[in-house]
Amino acid sequence: MTERRTTRARGAAAVAAMLAAGLVLGGCTSDDEPADPAPTSTPTPTPTAPPRATAAPVPADDSCYRLTYEQAVSPTAGARPVACRGSHTSETFAVGRIDNVVDGHLLAVDSQRVQDQVASSCPADLGNVVGGTVEDLRLSMLRAVWFTPSLDQAEGGASWYRCDVVALAGRDRLADVRGSLAGVLDDQEGRDRYGMCGTASPAARGFERVPCSAEHSWRAFEVVDLDPGDGAGGYPGRAAVTAAGEGPCEDAAAAVAEDSLDYEWAFEGPDPEQWAAGQTYIRCWSPD
């Protein structure tokens, strides 16, 4: 959900619209020995054990990969690591163990409980890795993605999960990265490189989020918290989101505008689906 405002003389407003085998046995006889025929029997093939799944090795922390966007949003990953000093799109920042035993019962790796555990653990750890403040992360294009073993690998005993950090280059593209993203939001250069900018106002047709290092015309510059309880209270509704975003974003835009009496601003609030995914805040935007 997006709203755009143009403020002239501190009040007049215009609104613009809204926003994944067989074994063969043979014998031979000698013509030199016409002895009584030996008793014969039909050989019984030796039973072969069914192939057993083998556990996938635990991923190495601090490894890097060249993943496509489609691979990054898949539940499992089979790509081989590459050197982090070279071009890559994904960097592992945490490896943990799945808690898949409940009341003595082993849960499947694709069960809702297991997937929810990983889906909460990885994003929660991301900020400790990339640095900066909570607001810096929310205003960046950096995201956590996560992977678990395949069903066959889990059957072989694999019980790990892997958290990677990626930088989005657009709606369904990953940015090429060189070196580690650890601590990248601790300084202004990193915040500018991986900050969230837009090809237009978020209320405009064709708007796309891009890193601020790419060509852009608008920038997300502030966030407004809607629920410090991280969504525990449920989605507040569109009207409440609009009411919560208008004043703070207008004031914030006025504070950074060259002319506090003539400036544009917009805000982008969560819809119910985004709220459920963890976005319990509004982003304020202005022309950059």
VMD Tcl script that draws the C-alpha trace (Angstrom):
set ca {
  {0.00 0.00 0.00}
  {1.49 3.35 -1.01}
  {0.49 6.95 -0.72}
  {2.12 10.00 -2.32}
  {1.83 13.61 -1.31}
  {3.08 16.87 -2.80}
  {3.16 19.59 -0.17}
  {2.94 23.20 -1.25}
  {2.69 25.95 1.31}
  {2.67 23.21 3.92}
  {-0.75 21.62 3.40}
  {-2.21 21.17 -0.09}
  {-2.05 17.45 -1.00}
  {-2.65 15.23 -4.02}
  {-3.01 11.49 -3.68}
  {-1.64 8.93 -6.16}
  {-2.81 5.28 -6.31}
  {-1.48 2.01 -4.80}
  {1.33 -2.03 -4.47}
  {7.39 -16.07 -5.74}
  {20.53 -55.39 -11.30}
  {20.76 -58.86 -12.26}
  {23.55 -61.37 -11.66}
  {24.13 -64.10 -14.33}
  {25.92 -67.30 -13.19}
  {27.63 -69.54 -15.77}
  {29.30 -72.99 -15.52}
  {31.54 -75.18 -17.67}
  {32.00 -78.95 -18.09}
  {34.92 -81.01 -19.34}
  {34.31 -83.44 -22.20}
  {37.18 -85.56 -20.82}
  {35.21 -86.65 -17.78}
  {31.91 -88.37 -18.66}
  {31.10 -88.87 -15.01}
  {27.68 -89.12 -13.57}
  {26.03 -85.74 -13.76}
  {26.48 -83.75 -10.63}
  {23.44 -82.64 -8.82}
  {22.38 -79.20 -9.94}
  {20.48 -76.41 -8.34}
  {19.19 -73.10 -9.47}
  {21.33 -70.37 -7.98}
  {19.52 -67.81 -5.91}
  {20.53 -64.22 -6.63}
  {22.12 -62.49 -3.68}
  {19.65 -59.92 -2.45}
  {20.93 -56.36 -2.69}
  {20.12 -53.86 0.01}
  {18.13 -50.85 -1.13}
  {20.22 -47.73 -1.52}
  {20.39 -45.71 1.65}
  {20.19 -41.94 1.67}
  {23.37 -40.26 2.78}
  {23.38 -37.14 4.90}
  {24.41 -34.00 3.09}
  {27.52 -32.47 4.65}
  {26.91 -29.56 6.99}
  {27.43 -26.31 5.05}
  {30.45 -24.25 5.99}
  {29.82 -20.91 7.62}
  {31.17 -17.85 5.76}
  {30.87 -19.61 2.38}
  {29.72 -17.76 -0.73}
  {27.67 -18.89 -3.71}
  {26.55 -17.70 -7.12}
  {22.82 -18.23 -6.78}
  {20.10 -17.05 -9.10}
  {17.05 -15.39 -7.60}
  {15.05 -18.59 -8.16}
  {17.69 -20.64 -6.30}
  {17.78 -18.13 -3.46}
  {14.06 -18.48 -2.79}
  {14.08 -22.29 -3.02}
  {13.88 -24.35 0.19}
  {17.00 -26.37 -0.71}
  {20.24 -25.44 -2.43}
  {22.75 -27.59 -4.24}
  {25.13 -24.97 -5.60}
  {28.84 -25.30 -4.91}
  {30.59 -22.55 -2.94}
  {32.80 -20.00 -4.67}
  {35.51 -17.68 -3.38}
  {34.02 -14.79 -1.42}
  {36.66 -12.41 -2.75}
  {35.26 -12.97 -6.26}
  {31.81 -12.26 -7.64}
  {28.97 -13.96 -5.76}
  {25.36 -13.33 -4.86}
  {24.93 -15.15 -1.55}
  {26.97 -15.41 1.64}
  {26.32 -17.87 4.47}
  {26.26 -16.10 7.82}
  {24.88 -18.82 10.12}
  {24.48 -22.58 10.21}
  {22.29 -24.17 12.87}
  {20.63 -27.41 13.86}
  {16.97 -28.07 13.21}
  {14.87 -28.81 16.28}
  {12.68 -31.50 14.72}
  {11.96 -33.77 17.69}
  {8.72 -33.04 19.52}
  {7.50 -35.31 22.33}
  {9.79 -38.03 21.09}
  {8.49 -37.83 17.53}
  {10.69 -36.90 14.58}
  {9.16 -34.20 12.40}
  {9.75 -34.04 8.66}
  {12.17 -31.38 7.51}
  {9.39 -29.76 5.47}
  {6.92 -29.66 8.37}
  {5.43 -26.30 9.27}
  {7.08 -26.27 12.69}
  {10.58 -26.84 11.26}
  {10.13 -24.31 8.48}
  {8.76 -21.71 10.90}
  {11.78 -22.22 13.16}
  {14.24 -21.51 10.35}
  {12.15 -18.68 8.91}
  {12.33 -16.84 12.23}
  {15.94 -17.68 13.19}
  {17.67 -16.44 10.04}
  {16.09 -12.96 9.70}
  {16.52 -12.41 13.44}
  {20.29 -12.93 13.13}
  {20.82 -10.85 9.99}
  {21.18 -7.48 11.69}
  {23.95 -8.77 13.94}
  {25.91 -9.68 10.80}
  {25.46 -6.75 8.43}
  {25.67 -4.12 11.17}
  {23.95 -0.75 11.38}
  {20.71 -0.14 13.20}
  {17.34 -1.86 12.83}
  {16.25 1.12 10.74}
  {19.34 0.86 8.51}
  {18.46 -2.75 7.75}
  {14.82 -1.96 7.04}
  {15.93 0.76 4.63}
  {18.35 -1.54 2.80}
  {18.13 -4.11 0.01}
  {19.78 -6.78 2.17}
  {17.68 -9.83 2.96}
  {18.08 -13.20 4.70}
  {17.31 -16.40 2.79}
  {17.47 -19.90 4.25}
  {17.84 -23.51 3.22}
  {17.24 -26.94 4.76}
  {18.24 -30.43 3.57}
  {16.12 -32.16 0.95}
  {13.78 -34.93 2.12}
  {16.28 -37.56 0.93}
  {19.15 -35.84 2.73}
  {17.10 -35.53 5.91}
  {16.29 -39.25 5.69}
  {20.04 -39.86 5.66}
  {20.43 -37.92 8.90}
  {21.00 -34.31 7.80}
  {19.48 -31.92 10.32}
  {21.10 -28.54 9.61}
  {19.77 -25.28 8.32}
  {21.71 -22.54 6.52}
  {21.19 -18.78 6.57}
  {22.50 -16.62 3.72}
  {22.47 -12.89 3.13}
  {21.68 -11.58 -0.35}
  {21.40 -8.09 -1.82}
  {18.42 -7.51 -4.07}
  {19.12 -5.73 -7.36}
  {15.45 -5.42 -8.30}
  {12.11 -7.17 -8.05}
  {13.49 -10.63 -8.91}
  {17.23 -10.12 -9.33}
  {20.21 -10.52 -6.99}
  {23.11 -8.09 -6.95}
  {26.67 -9.24 -7.59}
  {28.80 -8.80 -4.49}
  {32.55 -8.95 -3.96}
  {33.90 -9.56 -0.50}
  {31.90 -10.02 2.67}
  {28.74 -8.16 3.64}
  {29.63 -8.42 7.33}
  {29.33 -4.98 8.92}
  {28.49 -3.33 5.61}
  {25.76 -1.12 7.11}
  {28.08 0.25 9.80}
  {29.29 3.05 7.53}
  {27.61 5.53 5.21}
  {29.28 4.11 2.09}
  {27.68 0.73 2.70}
  {24.31 2.26 3.55}
  {24.42 4.25 0.31}
  {25.49 1.27 -1.79}
  {22.86 -1.13 -0.43}
  {20.21 1.37 0.60}
  {16.68 1.08 -0.80}
  {15.90 3.47 -3.62}
  {13.25 3.52 -6.34}
  {13.04 4.08 -10.07}
  {10.10 6.39 -9.33}
  {7.76 7.24 -6.49}
  {6.48 4.04 -4.83}
  {2.98 5.18 -5.83}
  {3.88 5.41 -9.53}
  {3.12 2.81 -12.18}
  {6.28 0.84 -13.01}
  {7.96 1.64 -9.67}
  {10.73 -0.80 -8.77}
  {12.98 -0.94 -5.72}
  {16.68 -0.84 -6.61}
  {19.89 -0.36 -4.62}
  {20.83 3.28 -4.22}
  {24.07 2.51 -6.11}
  {21.88 1.98 -9.21}
  {20.11 4.68 -11.22}
  {17.17 5.94 -9.19}
  {15.02 8.99 -8.47}
  {13.44 8.34 -5.04}
  {14.84 7.02 -1.77}
  {13.37 5.37 1.32}
  {14.79 7.46 4.13}
  {12.85 6.75 7.34}
  {10.64 4.12 8.94}
  {7.63 4.45 11.22}
  {6.94 1.53 13.57}
  {3.35 0.36 13.64}
  {3.66 -2.44 16.18}
  {6.66 -2.82 18.51}
  {5.30 -6.29 19.26}
  {6.26 -7.46 15.75}
  {2.74 -8.07 14.58}
  {1.42 -9.77 17.70}
  {-1.64 -7.54 17.65}
  {-2.65 -8.45 14.10}
  {-2.92 -6.29 10.99}
  {-4.34 -2.89 11.98}
  {-6.12 -2.24 8.66}
  {-5.45 0.10 5.76}
  {-7.06 3.14 7.36}
  {-4.91 2.79 10.47}
  {-1.77 2.35 8.37}
  {-2.59 5.50 6.40}
  {-3.30 7.49 9.53}
  {-0.05 6.34 11.12}
  {2.09 7.17 8.08}
  {0.85 10.55 6.88}
  {2.01 12.87 9.65}
  {5.40 11.35 10.49}
  {6.43 10.92 6.84}
  {5.35 14.45 5.91}
  {7.28 15.90 8.83}
  {10.35 13.80 8.03}
  {10.26 14.85 4.36}
  {9.97 18.51 5.31}
  {13.03 18.17 7.52}
  {15.21 16.91 4.66}
  {13.73 19.02 1.84}
  {15.63 21.95 0.37}
  {12.43 23.98 0.50}
  {10.25 23.09 3.46}
  {7.26 24.76 1.79}
  {7.48 22.91 -1.53}
  {8.38 19.24 -1.58}
  {7.15 15.76 -2.47}
  {6.88 12.73 -0.25}
  {5.28 9.31 -0.15}
  {4.90 6.47 2.25}
  {4.67 2.73 1.78}
  {2.78 0.71 4.35}
  {2.32 -3.04 4.67}
  {-0.67 -4.94 3.36}
  {-1.94 -7.97 5.34}
  {0.42 -10.36 3.53}
  {3.48 -8.19 4.16}
  {2.40 -7.75 7.78}
  {2.23 -11.52 8.23}
  {5.73 -11.79 6.72}
  {7.12 -9.43 9.36}
  {6.90 -5.94 7.88}
  {5.21 -4.14 10.75}
  {6.40 -0.68 9.78}
  {5.95 2.07 7.19}
  {8.71 3.37 4.91}
  {8.84 7.10 4.17}
  {10.06 8.11 0.69}
  {11.17 11.35 -0.96}
  {12.86 12.35 -4.24}
  {16.60 11.78 -3.98}
}
mol new
graphics top color blue
foreach p $ca { graphics top sphere $p radius 0.5 }
foreach p [lrange $ca 0 end-1] q [lrange $ca 1 end] { graphics top cylinder $p $q radius 0.2 }
display resetview
